[in-house]
């Protein structure tokens, strides 16, 4: 495990800027741009598009800060990160020849950049867990929830941004009803890191970072290249069966049927 710990320490020491943050900004902006109506909205309302895009890129820092009672605008204090996010937005939406967007949409490029994206996600989850542990020491449930926010907050803010872009009050779609693999994986990784933090699992923080990053990269590659299904689906189905096992027969209506209703049916 010494080799794993050494690699994990090295991964944890890799700075977010410039590589990790630039790739994350490009991938996030391209994902938003691929949504129907996003390009037209950016050309019609560029400031609103830029604001929403920048918030989603910094969603992890915003949501974690808010959950821990810190200023949510803190992530924007890093000038280089903010300027990089703005630059990526301009390149993806208004760049010459649409080169940046077309380049990232190529599957080989996405596969090549995937390890960088998932390393950043795991590092953000580790940071969020450590930040939560400093305030909620030993409270592993809160550590897991805050840690997951570090890895999947962008999915929830993207759902809200989409509802604003479409001028709709319905924000219950997307991540709120159909939980994505990213959110499930973030919860799983946050649980591993949190349980490691409180001493339940026999790993160091560096080892857990390496294990989670490697696992997430291989699963994502399998889903992207080979077309493997979401590995959390069987767990979700089994959990639902356990939860609903007490329910036998058709569900009865809670609204009582009156004599008037009976007459109408007849």
KOLDOZA-707412 format. One line per field, with one value per residue (C-alpha): residue number from 0; residue in one letter; x, z, y. Coordinates in Angstrom, 2 decimals. Layout:
// KOLDOZA-707412
i	NUM  ... $
aa	a  ... $
x	X  ... $
z	Z  ... $
y	Y  ... $
This chain:
// KOLDOZA-707412
i	0  1  2  3  4  5  6  7  8  9  10  11  12  13  14  15  16  17  18  19  20  21  22  23  24  25  26  27  28  29  30  31  32  33  34  35  36  37  38  39  40  41  42  43  44  45  46  47  48  49  50  51  52  53  54  55  56  57  58  59  60  61  62  63  64  65  66  67  68  69  70  71  72  73  74  75  76  77  78  79  80  81  82  83  84  85  86  87  88  89  90  91  92  93  94  95  96  97  98  99  100  101  102  103  104  105  106  107  108  109  110  111  112  113  114  115  116  117  118  119  120  121  122  123  124  125  126  127  128  129  130  131  132  133  134  135  136  137  138  139  140  141  142  143  144  145  146  147  148  149  150  151  152  153  154  155  156  157  158  159  160  161  162  163  164  165  166  167  168  169  170  171  172  173  174  175  176  177  178  179  180  181  182  183  184  185  186  187  188  189  190  191  192  193  194  195  196  197  198  199  200  201  202  203  204  205  206  207  208  209  210  211  212  213  214  215  216  217  218  219  220  221  222  223  224  225  226  227  228  229  230  231  232  233  234  235  236  237  238  239  240  241  242  243  244  245  246  247  248  249  250  251  252  253  254  255  256  257  258  259  260  261  262  263  264  265 $
aa	x  x  x  x  x  x  x  x  x  x  x  x  x  x  x  x  x  x  x  x  x  x  x  x  x  x  x  x  x  x  x  x  x  x  x  x  x  x  x  x  x  x  x  x  x  x  x  x  x  x  x  x  x  x  x  x  x  x  x  x  x  x  x  x  x  x  x  x  x  x  x  x  x  x  x  x  x  x  x  x  x  x  x  x  x  x  x  x  x  x  x  x  x  x  x  x  x  x  x  x  x  x  x  x  x  x  x  x  x  x  x  x  x  x  x  x  x  x  x  x  x  x  x  x  x  x  x  x  x  x  x  x  x  x  x  x  x  x  x  x  x  x  x  x  x  x  x  x  x  x  x  x  x  x  x  x  x  x  x  x  x  x  x  x  x  x  x  x  x  x  x  x  x  x  x  x  x  x  x  x  x  x  x  x  x  x  x  x  x  x  x  x  x  x  x  x  x  x  x  x  x  x  x  x  x  x  x  x  x  x  x  x  x  x  x  x  x  x  x  x  x  x  x  x  x  x  x  x  x  x  x  x  x  x  x  x  x  x  x  x  x  x  x  x  x  x  x  x  x  x  x  x  x  x  x  x  x  x  x  x  x  x  x  x  x  x $
x	0.00  3.04  3.11  -0.61  -0.15  2.75  0.72  -2.24  -0.08  1.20  -2.35  -3.45  -0.59  -1.54  -2.83  -6.29  -4.93  -4.21  -4.90  -7.66  -9.72  -9.31  -10.46  -13.36  -14.43  -14.28  -16.20  -18.88  -19.40  -19.59  -22.15  -24.33  -23.87  -25.09  -28.49  -31.27  -31.69  -28.52  -26.66  -29.61  -30.02  -26.33  -26.55  -29.76  -28.84  -25.03  -24.72  -27.32  -25.65  -22.21  -23.47  -25.21  -22.25  -19.74  -21.90  -22.19  -18.42  -17.90  -20.94  -18.94  -17.29  -20.52  -22.68  -20.06  -19.45  -23.17  -23.61  -20.80  -22.03  -19.31  -19.76  -20.98  -19.17  -15.82  -14.92  -15.07  -12.25  -9.76  -9.20  -7.40  -10.15  -12.88  -11.11  -10.51  -14.23  -15.10  -12.58  -13.94  -17.48  -16.42  -14.51  -17.37  -20.16  -18.45  -15.03  -13.80  -15.20  -16.81  -13.45  -13.38  -16.87  -16.37  -12.99  -14.35  -17.38  -15.04  -15.19  -11.41  -10.84  -13.46  -11.87  -8.42  -9.59  -11.81  -9.07  -8.36  -12.04  -12.52  -9.31  -10.59  -13.97  -12.37  -10.06  -13.06  -14.90  -11.85  -11.61  -15.31  -15.11  -12.09  -13.86  -16.96  -14.87  -13.32  -16.80  -18.80  -16.08  -17.05  -20.52  -20.06  -23.52  -22.96  -19.46  -20.82  -23.54  -21.21  -18.55  -21.00  -21.82  -18.19  -18.53  -22.04  -23.37  -23.06  -25.74  -28.30  -27.44  -27.55  -31.13  -32.06  -30.20  -32.07  -35.44  -34.51  -33.29  -36.56  -38.65  -40.21  -41.11  -40.66  -37.28  -38.33  -36.95  -33.40  -31.31  -34.20  -36.11  -33.55  -30.42  -27.37  -24.37  -22.25  -24.42  -24.50  -20.74  -20.14  -22.16  -20.29  -16.86  -17.79  -18.83  -15.51  -13.46  -15.60  -15.40  -11.65  -11.51  -13.17  -11.10  -13.74  -11.90  -8.21  -6.94  -5.10  -6.62  -4.11  -4.94  -8.67  -8.13  -6.15  -8.63  -11.69  -10.10  -8.97  -12.34  -14.25  -12.04  -12.41  -16.16  -16.59  -14.42  -16.45  -19.70  -18.36  -16.34  -18.03  -21.50  -21.70  -24.85  -24.90  -23.39  -25.59  -28.84  -28.87  -28.20  -31.03  -33.43  -32.54  -32.96  -36.36  -37.49  -36.45  -38.21  -41.41  -41.56  -44.18  -46.50  -48.68  -51.58  -52.81  -52.38  -55.65  -56.77  -56.66  -59.60  -62.90  -65.57  -68.86  -72.38  -72.37  -69.32  -71.00  -74.05  -71.80  -70.08  -73.45 $
z	0.00  0.24  -3.55  -3.60  -0.77  -2.62  -5.81  -3.81  -2.17  -5.60  -6.98  -4.02  -4.62  -8.24  -8.37  -9.77  -12.04  -14.89  -16.19  -13.93  -13.87  -17.59  -18.58  -16.12  -17.48  -21.08  -20.34  -18.27  -20.80  -23.67  -21.75  -21.23  -24.86  -26.07  -24.45  -26.90  -27.09  -25.16  -28.11  -29.08  -25.46  -25.22  -28.34  -27.16  -23.47  -23.25  -19.69  -18.33  -20.16  -18.86  -15.28  -15.31  -16.94  -14.47  -11.49  -12.70  -13.20  -9.60  -8.25  -5.95  -4.13  -4.00  -2.56  -0.10  1.17  1.59  3.42  5.84  6.50  4.48  1.78  -1.41  -3.56  -2.18  -5.23  -7.47  -5.48  -7.48  -10.42  -12.65  -12.23  -12.97  -16.04  -17.30  -16.94  -18.89  -21.60  -22.00  -22.26  -25.03  -26.93  -26.76  -27.68  -29.80  -30.69  -34.32  -36.38  -33.31  -32.95  -29.15  -28.98  -32.00  -30.65  -27.23  -28.73  -30.39  -28.37  -28.40  -26.89  -24.19  -23.35  -23.20  -20.84  -18.69  -16.17  -15.57  -14.99  -12.56  -10.68  -10.13  -8.98  -6.41  -5.19  -4.74  -2.79  -0.57  -0.01  0.83  3.30  5.02  5.18  6.69  9.16  10.47  11.45  12.00  13.56  13.67  12.13  9.16  7.64  7.28  6.01  3.29  2.22  2.07  0.35  -2.34  -2.98  -3.89  -6.74  -8.15  -7.37  -11.01  -11.96  -9.67  -10.68  -14.33  -13.84  -12.38  -15.15  -17.76  -16.25  -16.29  -19.88  -20.95  -18.97  -17.00  -13.31  -13.36  -11.83  -10.69  -13.82  -14.48  -11.43  -9.00  -10.45  -12.51  -10.39  -12.62  -12.28  -11.26  -8.20  -7.16  -7.62  -5.65  -2.73  -2.89  -3.01  -0.27  1.89  1.35  2.10  5.13  6.63  6.03  7.75  10.95  10.97  9.96  6.78  7.02  4.43  4.47  2.79  -0.06  -0.57  -0.61  -3.17  -5.45  -5.09  -5.73  -8.68  -10.33  -9.79  -11.15  -14.24  -15.14  -14.59  -16.71  -19.46  -19.42  -19.71  -22.47  -24.59  -24.07  -23.16  -19.74  -17.74  -14.62  -11.92  -9.26  -10.93  -9.35  -5.93  -6.40  -7.56  -4.64  -2.18  -3.64  -3.31  0.34  1.02  -0.77  0.39  3.00  0.30  -0.94  -3.33  -5.05  -3.34  -1.88  -2.53  0.45  -0.89  0.33  -2.26  -1.54  -2.55  -5.07  -6.78  -6.95  -8.64  -11.21  -12.00  -12.56 $
y	0.00  2.28  2.72  3.56  6.05  7.69  8.04  9.34  12.00  13.04  13.26  15.35  17.77  18.44  22.04  22.77  25.48  25.42  21.89  20.54  23.72  24.43  20.93  21.12  24.52  23.30  20.10  21.83  24.62  22.13  20.09  23.17  24.24  20.84  21.40  22.41  26.17  26.95  28.51  30.71  31.81  32.76  34.92  36.57  36.93  36.70  38.06  35.64  32.76  33.75  34.13  30.76  29.03  30.48  29.51  25.92  25.68  26.86  24.99  22.72  25.62  27.62  24.83  23.58  27.11  27.69  24.37  25.26  28.79  30.50  33.18  31.42  33.97  32.83  30.68  33.76  35.33  33.27  35.61  33.07  30.46  33.00  34.37  30.82  30.04  33.20  32.36  28.83  30.21  32.58  29.88  27.36  29.79  32.44  31.00  31.10  28.26  26.69  24.93  24.44  22.93  20.64  19.51  18.55  16.78  14.27  11.06  10.39  13.84  13.23  9.87  11.47  14.22  11.98  11.02  14.71  15.47  12.59  13.39  16.92  15.57  13.28  16.04  18.37  15.68  15.15  18.91  19.14  16.24  17.79  21.16  19.54  17.52  20.72  21.95  18.75  16.61  12.93  13.54  11.27  11.74  15.49  14.85  12.55  14.98  17.97  15.86  14.80  18.46  18.96  16.48  16.85  20.35  21.34  18.81  20.45  24.01  22.97  21.78  25.18  27.02  25.01  25.91  29.63  29.39  27.77  30.30  27.46  27.23  23.45  22.64  19.16  17.51  16.40  15.66  16.05  13.08  11.18  11.01  10.76  8.49  11.50  12.18  8.52  8.20  11.41  10.07  6.75  8.40  10.86  7.91  6.12  9.25  10.16  6.67  6.76  10.14  8.86  5.65  3.10  2.10  1.12  3.61  6.89  9.95  9.61  5.91  6.59  9.38  7.06  4.17  6.36  8.17  4.93  3.28  6.26  6.52  2.83  2.79  5.93  4.49  1.30  3.23  5.50  3.08  -0.29  0.97  -0.65  0.18  2.33  0.06  1.68  0.57  -2.94  -1.40  1.11  -1.62  -3.89  -1.02  -0.17  -3.79  -3.86  -0.55  -1.55  -5.18  -4.30  -3.01  -5.90  -5.45  -2.32  1.03  2.28  5.81  8.12  10.13  8.65  7.92  9.75  8.74  11.57  10.11  6.71  8.23  9.94  6.64  5.00 $
